[in-house]
Amino acid sequence: MGKEGERPTIKKSILILIAFGLLGIIGNSIGKYLIDMPLVVLPILGLIIFWSYRLNKIPAAVRLLFLMLAVLLTFVNVQGNFLGTFVVKLLLLHLAIALAVIQFSFLLFPVSTPIQTEKQKKPLEKPKLNLDKLALNGMLVMLPVVAIFLIYNLNILPITLVFIVILGFDPFMYRSNKGKVMLIGNVLGGALGLLAYNILVIAPNYLIYILLIISIGGYFVQKIFSGQQTAAIYDLAFKTFFVVMGSVSVSDTSAASTISDRLLQLGLAILYLIVAFKTVNTLNNPFLENETA
């Protein structure tokens, strides 16, 4: 739906599905046909990570989506041959359902004017960057994480890897209050996930599960679209909450320990990204105005 509250047209929705399908096919091909050759697939993923940061003329959302699909589908194919094809079809189906729900939502609750989420501010001048250094730093930080997931075939939910890729797509996440926002958001989303789990233990009912998701989701959405400075915290917490609830939905009686492990993994991932990007950007400064002739 977007923060502006604009209704996507039918044509745009169809184009989104087509673009997602094409990117999914390309990303899946890497894992499907090269997964048995780690010395080949890892350098290819390294190039994908590099150019995902480097090609800034392409919209960031497209670059992030392709990077996410390439990494995710390669990891999924490690779990089983040609499993990535099934995942692409499943993701396309879910995306189509989501777009249909959005259209239906706008029919029920039409928005005549764009929603103002924050005060209009004069756009800040973006600092000039050496894109080659920026892309190299991004690759140096992200490729080791991807390699560990693939080489050791970590038996955790793929959405955790996606979570890391999404956070790591911002190479300056350590600046300002972004690091604090990520840590606080991770704790908040995890705490609400643990609360939801304990409620489900008391009343293990599918209807209760749905009502919990709607209630907590409504709370997060209200905070995200409030226009307040804390909106970024709730945005990240919402993502963390879904990672935790994904763990609950596929876990057995040891779900409580699984949630704790998942929160620890996410916390360590955030800490790694903050420290790693701070280190590489200090050693290989991508800001042109700070470079010496």
HELIX and SHEET records of a PDB file:
HELIX    1   1 ILE A   10  LEU A   34  1                                  25    
HELIX    2   2 PRO A   38  ARG A   54  1                                  17    
HELIX    3   3 ALA A   60  GLN A   79  1                                  20    
HELIX    4   4 LEU A   83  LEU A  108  1                                  26    
HELIX    5   5 LEU A  131  ILE A  151  1                                  21    
HELIX    6   6 PRO A  158  GLY A  168  1                                  11    
HELIX    7   7 LYS A  178  ILE A  202  1                                  25    
HELIX    8   8 TYR A  206  ILE A  224  1                                  19    
HELIX    9   9 ALA A  231  VAL A  250  1                                  20    
HELIX   10  10 ALA A  255  LEU A  283  1                                  29    
HELIX   11  11 LEU A  288  ASN A  290  5                                   3    
END                                                                             
